[in-house]
Amino acid sequence: MADLSTFSPDANVAVIGASGGIGAAFCSSLARDESVGSVHALSRSGASNGDERIQTCAIDLCDEVSIAVAADKVSKSAPLDLVIVASGMLHWRDIQPEKTLRDINADNMLDIFWVNCVGPALIAKHFLPKMRRDGKTVFTALSARVGSIEDNRLGGWVSYRASKAALNMTLKTLAIEHARRWPESIIATLHPGTVDTELSKPFSSRVDPERLFTPETSANHLLRVIDGLGSSDSGGFFAWEGSRIPY
């Protein structure tokens, strides 16, 4: 467990994508943190995980109205201190990462861009105005090292790489605008490492077991990174151990 010691007491936290492996791990870890006042778990189903310390709420990344309603609901009693967007798509049904140029499919590419970039952008649109004005706040979304243009040496996975690069640029841009009125706020993207979840399962057999994290391990690493971020880090892209990743 990682304590949010640099945030205001009784922090109000929202996790979007709470039904996924990392999202659920974030919620569980945050619910055990005595410095956290409220944990809101947002997912498409809005289903409870049985933990009475966690408040559930439905949200659909493809429906802006549901995003706006969710933002109002989770900030009704107190402004938000931390928002974590833990949703993402690498593969789904017949959508698979492209291995060659011939695999590019326009409809699949648009679906991936919507989940990985457009959805988080709409969340930012409605959740950022609900952040606390006095004291440290963080808005973050899970990106991926393969979204780094400078670090791309293998090619492939065009849609996923491009959508995560677009997410990085989106949050970098929003960080500049948001700082004008929320100078203590931080907006950043985070790379969780390779995590043993449904998203990475088809590709994790090639990963060194010591570098394959459980969702709980990844979430706790990232919470430590989040707690260590300062306003000068806003707009940055950080790995699970805190190092800055080039765009």
N, C-alpha and C positions, 0 to 999 in steps of 0.2 A: 504494500500500500504506500502511496505517495501523498504527503500532506500538502495542501495548498496554503502554505504559510505566508505567501506574499500577497494574498488576496484579502479583501475585507472580511471580517468575521461573518459567519452565517451566509456564506456565498450561495447565490442562486445560480444553479447550473442546468444547462439543457444539453442533451446528447441526441443528435439526429442520426438515425440509422441504428437505433438501440436494439433492434432484433438481430443484428449481425454479430459475429463473434467478437470483434474488437469493441463495438458499441456496447454490447452487453457487459463486457469486462470493464469498460470505463464506468458504467453505471454502478456496478457492484463495488468497485474500488472507491468511488466517490461517496457512495452511501455509507462506507465505513470511516470516512474522514470526518472527525469531529468539528473541523473548521467549515464544513459544508452544511448549509441550512436546508437547502432543497435540491433534490435531483429529479429532473424531468426527463423521462425516457420517451422519445418520440420515434414512432415507426409507422409504417403503412397500416398495420393492424391495430395499433394502439393497445395491444394485449398486455396484461400484467404478467410479470415474471414471478409473482408470488411474494416479492419483498415489499412489505408495507411502507418501508422508508423511501421507496421510489414511486413517484407519481407518473402515470402513463398518459400519453396523449397521441392521437392519430395525426399523421401528416403524410401528404403525398407530394413527392418532389415534382410530379408532372401536373400539379394543380395549384396554381398560385393562390387561389382563395383559401385552400386548406393551410397553406404556409402562413398566410396572414392571420388566420384564425388561431393557429397554434402559437404564433408569436405573441398575440394578445393574451392568450390563456396562461402561458408560462411566466409572463412578466406582470400579471395582474396584481399580485401581492407585493412584489419587489422587483426592481430593475435587475437585469441579468449581469452576472459577473463573468461567466464563462460559457461559451457556446462551442461545442465540438460537433463538426459534421463528419460522421464516421461512415457514411454511405459511399458506395462505389460499385462500378461494374467493369469486369474484365471479360467475363463470358456469361452467357445466359441462353438457355435453350439452344437454338441453332447459331447463336453468335459466339464466335471463337476468335482469339487473337490472330491477326493475319501473319502468315509465314512468308508470303511473297506478294508482289504487286498485284498478281492475278486475284488474290483473295479479297481485295477491297470491295466492299458493298456499301452503297450510299445509305440505304435504310439502316443497316447495322451501325454504320459510323455515326449517324445522327442520333440513334438511340444511346450509344455510349457517351456522346458529347452531352446529351441532355442530362443523364444521371451524374456524370463526373464533373460537369462544368456549369451548365445552365441551372440545374437544380440548386447547387450550392450558391450560385449568384443570386437566385431568387430568395434563398434563405437569408443571405446577407442583406438584401434589400429590406426585408421585413424585420429581421432580428437585430441588426446593428443599431437602429434607432431606439431599441429597448434596453441598451446596455447602460450600466451605471455611469454617471458623469464624474463622480468624485472617487478617485482611487483606481487601482489597476483593474483592467478587464482584458479578456482575451477572446478573440473569435478565431477559430482555427478549423481547417479542413484537412482530411487525410489525402495527401498526394502520393507520389511514388518516385523513387530514384530514377526509374526509366522515363519519367517525364522531364528529366534534365536534358536540355539540348546539348550542352557542352559535354555531358557524360555519356552520350549515346555513341557507342562504338560497335554495336552489333546489328542495329537495324531491326526490322520486324515490328510487330505489334503496333502498326501505324495508328490505329484509332485510339488505343489506350494511351500510347505515348503522347499523341497530339492533344487528347482531351485533358490529360494531367498537366501538360505544359500550358494549356489554355487556362486551367484552374489556377496555376501559379501566377500567371499574368493578371488574371481577374482579381485575385486577392491582393497582389502588389498594388494594383491601381486603386482598389478600394481603401487600402491602408493610407494612401496619400490623402484622399479626400476625407476619410474619417478622422484623421489626426487634427484637422483644422478645428473641430469642435470637441473632440475627445482626446486631448493631448496625452493622457496616460494610458490610452487603450492600445492594444497590440493585435494586429491581424497577421497571421502567419500560416503557412502550409507545413505539414509534417509528414515525414516518411517513417512508417511504422516498422520497417524491416520486413522480412518474409515471415508471415504469420500462418500458423496452422488453422486456416479457416476454409470455408467453401470456395472463397475467391481464389486462393492459391493452391488448393488441393491437387488439381490436375498437373501442376508444374513443380510441386514441392519435393518430388522424389530426387531431383537433381541438386537439392540444397543440402549442404553440410548440416547434419542434425544439430550441431552446436549453434548454428545460425538460424535455425527454424524455431521461432518463438511461439510459445503458447499465447493466446489472446491476453491472458492476465499479465504475462511478463511484458508484452508489448505495451499494453495500456499503462502499466506502472512506469515503464521507461518514459513514455510520452508525457505523463503527468508531471514527472520530475523536470522534463524539458520545459513544459508550459509554466511551471512554477518559477523556473529560473529566467524566463524571458523578461526583458525590460523594454521600455518604449523605443529605444534605439534599434531593437530587433524587429520592429513592425515592418511588414512587407517581405520578411525573409522566408527562406525555405530550409528546414532543419531536419536532420536525421534523428533517429531514435536515441542516439547517445549525446545529442546536443550539437554536433558539428554542423556548420552551414554548408548546404549543397548548392552548387552553382546552378543558375537557371539554364 
